[in-house]
Amino acid sequence: MTILVILNDPPYGTERSYNGLRLALNLAKQPAVELRIFLMADAVGCAQRGQQTADGYYNIERMLTGLRVKAVPIGACGTCMDARGMGDAALIEGAHRSSMAELTAWTLWADKVVSF
């Protein structure tokens, strides 16, 4: 089964991206699941490198890194990055500048699309 998870909310301030990544991390453990993550709007900040959170508080960068080590593709909307003054060098390893064209292709590829 192929699943696309789309995140829209910022990494902190709400728990939507956190909950989306919790689901994604569990989906990535399933042997019959092929997964992709797309970050849009304020969610592009989820892929910002160098996040520092208080001890005991979740860290979105670490959660995305957990997906990267499982070879899950992580795309960040380039238009959304530009609107927030975020360059390619700001992205964590394993995330890449993406586009609506790639999101379209990933949506057509996916059996299921889940949006947070």
N, C-alpha and C positions, 0 to 999 in steps of 0.2 A: 504494500500500500504506500502511496506517495502523499505526503502532507506538507502543505505550505502554512507557516505561521506568520502572520503579518502583525507587527507591533506599531502602534501610533503614538502612545503616550511617552512622556519623558522618563528617564531612568529612575528618578526620585520625585516625590511629591504626591504620586498616586501609586497604587500597587498593581496597576494593570500590566505594565511591562514585566514586572517581577512575576506575576502569576502566569503570564504567557510563557516566560522562560522556565518556570517550574514545570509547566506542562511539556514544553519542548524537551527539557532534560529527561523527563520520564519517557516521552515518545522515542527519544534517541536510544534508549535502552532496549527497545523492542526489536528483535531480529528481523521482523518482516516489514519494518517501516523505513522508508527513505524520506528524509526530512530536509526542508530548506527554510531559512528565516529571512524575512524582508523587513527592514526598518524604514519607516516613513515619518514625516512630520517631526515632532519633538523626539521620537524614538531614535533618531539617528544619534542622539547623545548617548544612547546605550552602548554604542561602539567606540566612545571616546576613551582613548588610552589614559592611564594614570589616575583612575578613580580611587579616592581614598575615603573610606567610610569608617565610622566609629566601630570599635570592637563589638562583636555580637550583632552587628547590623548587616543585612545582606549587601552584597556587592555585585552589581549588574555586570561589570567587566569580567569578574571571575566566572559568573554564570555563562556568559557568552564564550569565554575561553574553554569552559567545559564542553560546549558544543563543538567548538573548533577542533579540539583534540579528537572528537568523534567524526571528523571530516564533514561536518554539516556546513553547507555553503551559507554565508551570511552576507546579504546585500544591503547596502545603505543607499537610499535615494539620493542621487547626486544633486538634484534640484533642491531638495530639502537641506542637504549639507550646505550648499551655496547660500541659501537664505539665512542660515545661521552662522555664516562666516567660518565654516568648518572645512579645513583642507584635508586632502587624502592622507597626509602624514599624521593626522590626529587619530586615525582609525587604529583599532587594535589589530594585531596580527591575525590574519584569517578572515577579516571583514574586507569587503571591497566596495568601491564606488559603483553604484548600480544605476538603473534607469527604469522608466515606465515600460520600456520595451522588454527588459528582462523580467520585470514583474508580470507582464502580460504572458510571456513565455512560461514562466514558473506557474502561473495560475492555470494555464491550459495543460501543463504537465501534471498538476496535482489531482489526485482523486478527491481530496478534501482540502478546504481552505478554512483556517481558523483565524479570526481577527480579534485583536485586543486593543 
